[in-house]
Amino acid sequence: MSPAGRCRPVECVETVPSMSRVLVTGASGFVGVPLLSELVALGAEVHAVHSRGDVAPIEGVSWHRVDLADEAAVTALLAATRPERLAHLAWYVEHGRFWSSPENVVWVEHSLGLLRAFAAAGGRRALLLGTCAEYDWSGVRGPLRELGSPLRPATAYGTAKDSLRHLAEIYTASFDIELAWARLFFMYGPREQPARLVPAVIRGLLAGEPMPTSGGEQVRDFLHVRDVGGALAALLCSEVTGPVNIASGIGTKVREVIAEIASQVGRPELVRYGALPERLDEPPLLVADIERLRREVGFESRIGLAEGIAETISWWRERR
């Protein structure tokens, strides 16, 4: 691994020959675009799947428009591209709805169909996305560890992801496919859904609007989406299997994130801390243990909070 925390193209080709062809689902999404850039930099032959609309061309990426609900189309795509590696990012993620939606069950089915097609096409290594919502959030007092902290998802989303992991482990083992499971924590950065915390605060303050918030004392583990892409690419490049937390390992109060945004925008007087009630189901602490990511995968985050917020503000300012 390079000092910057990711494989250099030559290293990956020499140590993992099957890195040459990768299929990425959900490739046009918030996490997908940064991952594509990382994979191209690693010298991979990248095939990217999207399901609707037009996509911006990315040099080195071949786009395929396929509905993952269409099992015949998925099978045909995998048979044609024959990827050695799969990064499955696609899921139902409509803001405010995905936590409890029955669509989560549907996406377990779609994901298993994709794995079947991947196995039939001779695939060797799969990376699937999990979530920190798989963990038991009640009574958390320290960093959440992949191989030590209890799992007890309290939402349909977390339960569906945890169920998929169990089923995928059984299925991939029967076909001798390596399975890596990336547990994402709290991401932010350009192209995030506008209603989520960071873009909502940025857009409101840029517009000069008062910004009511909760007290913001809850501590979360934030990671810039470009670092998320880098971590996923490094995990896919590696031989590490099982669950791996994708996070910074640093706990930051939500209030501090909001204050950083307000300071950089230059409108701290518009923030109304405590104007919104605290949610009773909000755990006070959600931070990842990242030893597996750091030591086994060889990745460390490269973008600090201030830099990441500045980049995100700039992105939204250009689109006002």
Secondary structure as GFF3:
##gff-version 3
##sequence-region A 1 320
A	DSSP	alpha_helix	9	15	.	.	.	ID=ss1
A	DSSP	three_ten_helix	17	20	.	.	.	ID=ss2
A	DSSP	beta_strand	21	25	.	.	.	ID=ss3
A	DSSP	alpha_helix	32	41	.	.	.	ID=ss4
A	DSSP	beta_strand	45	50	.	.	.	ID=ss5
A	DSSP	beta_strand	61	65	.	.	.	ID=ss6
A	DSSP	alpha_helix	71	81	.	.	.	ID=ss7
A	DSSP	beta_strand	85	88	.	.	.	ID=ss8
A	DSSP	alpha_helix	103	120	.	.	.	ID=ss9
A	DSSP	beta_strand	125	131	.	.	.	ID=ss10
A	DSSP	three_ten_helix	132	134	.	.	.	ID=ss11
A	DSSP	alpha_helix	156	174	.	.	.	ID=ss12
A	DSSP	beta_strand	178	184	.	.	.	ID=ss13
A	DSSP	beta_strand	186	188	.	.	.	ID=ss14
A	DSSP	alpha_helix	197	206	.	.	.	ID=ss15
A	DSSP	beta_strand	211	212	.	.	.	ID=ss16
A	DSSP	beta_strand	219	224	.	.	.	ID=ss17
A	DSSP	alpha_helix	225	237	.	.	.	ID=ss18
A	DSSP	beta_strand	242	246	.	.	.	ID=ss19
A	DSSP	beta_strand	251	253	.	.	.	ID=ss20
A	DSSP	alpha_helix	254	265	.	.	.	ID=ss21
A	DSSP	three_ten_helix	268	270	.	.	.	ID=ss22
A	DSSP	beta_strand	271	272	.	.	.	ID=ss23
A	DSSP	beta_strand	285	286	.	.	.	ID=ss24
A	DSSP	alpha_helix	291	291	.	.	.	ID=ss25
A	DSSP	pi_helix	292	297	.	.	.	ID=ss26
A	DSSP	alpha_helix	305	318	.	.	.	ID=ss27
###
